[in-house]
Amino acid sequence: MNKIFAIGLKDLRLILRDPAALILMLLAPYLITLGLGFVSGAFSDDGSSGIQDIPVMIINQDQDNLGGQLIEVFQSDDLADLIDVIPATSVADGRTQVDEDELAALIIIPANFSDIMIPDPSTGETAEGEALELYRSPARPISASVVEAVVTQFMGQVDQGTTLVTVSIEQLVESGQFDLNTIQDQATELVTSQSTADPLIGLSVNSGTAESSENEFNALAVLAPGMALFFLMYTVTLGGSSILRERTEGTLDRMQTTPTSSGQILGGKIFGIFLTGVAQVGILVIGSSFMYNIVWGDWLGVIALIISAALAATSWGLLIAGLARTPEQVTGIGTAVMLTFGAISDTFVDIDVPALNAIGAITPNQWALQGFTKLGLGQTMVDILPNIGALWLMAMVIFTLAVFSFRRKGV
Amino acid sequence: MSRLILETADLRKQYGDLTAVNQVNFSIQRGQVFSLLGPNGAGKSTTISMLSCLLSPSDGDATIDGHSIVNAPNKVKAVIGYVPQDLALYNKLNAKHNLKFWGTMSGMGGATLNKRIDELLERVELADRANDRVETFSGGMKRRLNIAVGLLHRPKLVFMDEPTVGIDPQSRRRILDMVKELRDEGMSVLYTTHYMEEAQELSDEVGIIDHGKMIAQGTQDELRRLVGEQDTLRLHFTEDAPTADLATSFTQLPFVSTANANEQEVVVTVPDAASVLPDLLAIATEAGQRVRSIDIEEPNLEAVFLHLTGRALRE
């Protein structure tokens, strides 16, 4: 076991001292994520996270004009790209649309909303009545949180008495009192905390019954794991080629003259590739959490998924090395496999071709990407067990083939 | 315990139609340096590869410290050290990390390994470069580190495959001195080379290999006796010297075996050049001839190889 660890740690140390490899393993995924993020609008000036046209229905029953002010906020030019206000029908229809995941949220403004929120000038007291209800879709946690953040910020301003009914929303935005740039931060906080820590008076938040789906699209939350997995294939290919490189450089022969079994040597190389893969994806996940504010979800699930994806990818790297004759061949085949796997697993664009999607099931990218998406949408370790199971099954099958191919080479 | 550390029995390696090593038989006594001398492609490296369990013999066997390379390769690997012809080091790691890794592969660890690493770095004169990456080393330094790796676990028998190829004279000198030190410490060494001078300087016994076959083996004296024990004297004269007459005069001397004129030189073969040289010079002076220079050639392994194969060692 000591020798297996020694070989693995040696390989990790060698990769960490290779600037070219580090650039491709760590820097490239960040830069490409960054670039695609800009293309997709994730870093646009409105401070959004790439989410656009969040469908919201607002039922305004307010007999005064504060409800109208809230609608103005949602229909303002500043939120035009982010929010799509759907024409109001009825409360029942709105709830149904949320439950069927057609709306991210339904806002029900109660009849005496203005009276509840704004004190009577003569008595200084507010009226009692129903709270404003935000009925949110659990299938769209981020979008619903954006809506909640807008409502919360609006009501916060009203609650502090800084908003006068006569002041238009444009004036609020211009004065900086209503800060659209902080909406994303608030939404992220709401998603991670899964609750409003200090609910505002007059606001009631309820969840609908829609099941999680892939309708929720956060550009970075999908791009970042996609890129991490795409470049994970590069890393494992690099690791696989190191076996052949050790042969051409004579170090493999030298290892074989020591009292070290072939199993220990292969085990050590596998451990090294796996360790490097885990380190790479781990660094990318942690880094993107800080850099891009990406919410990866349940950390236990994320860790399990990283380990499983690295294991499955390692098996592929090993098989490629087992089938190739030279390190150069590994690089060539590995690059082709990396690009193919990236393409058929929807890493770059969502390809809606059933046949390709079916083939994508042989890639670690697809299973892991689905898993990361589920976790990002708020699901837990239990929900991604099928993905983890598929990755482990893939690893076992491919490892068996890889070991067989190496045995044929006398390793 | 047998006095032999290594003994081969009809060792053979076949690649298709090519017989790389053909029924090679030799043995090495404990504490000896045995040189395998032969031109490039003679089969030296293939022999070492089989003995270090890297290649399986097509036929035959060898025992090292009593263990068969065919039936007990792991036991063999525990007692041998391998210094390959091509450097087998990790250039991106420093010298210490290289030694630590290879020590672990040899089954060492902890304080024992650390102490041994310090000892060897001192020995190969790399202690002050211990934390520098190997890629910054000169060729000679890499060669020395390559040898240190092979000595980490104090093997009973070290295989050194052409360890001085492509290095500067100073590093070469250090390596040759190190091999002699190892022998003095009781380690056995199988040393392959195509440099006749190295084999002559280091070897207790020499095996001469050509085209995969061991064509002669024994001590250097035994091998030299194969071509006779005559020294060759070359006396160079001025341009107009009557070298033919001088050669005739030399032939009449009882201790001269042969004397031949060759332009401005006379080539004389004698049993002991040093003892007869004054007499030859006296005859030349009497004849009024002035000797410009003298070369004395003792029989060497080059001559043995030439005698056995009809080719020079470096052809």
Interface residues (C-beta under 8 A of the other chain):
Chain A: N2 K3 A6 K10 R13 L14 R17 D18 E249 G250 T251 D253 R254 M255 Q256 T257 T258 P259 T260 S261
Chain B: S49 S52 C53 L54 N74 K77 A78 I80 Y82 P84 D86 L87 A88 L89 Y90 K92 L93 H97 F101 W102 T104 M105 S106 G107 G109 R133 V149
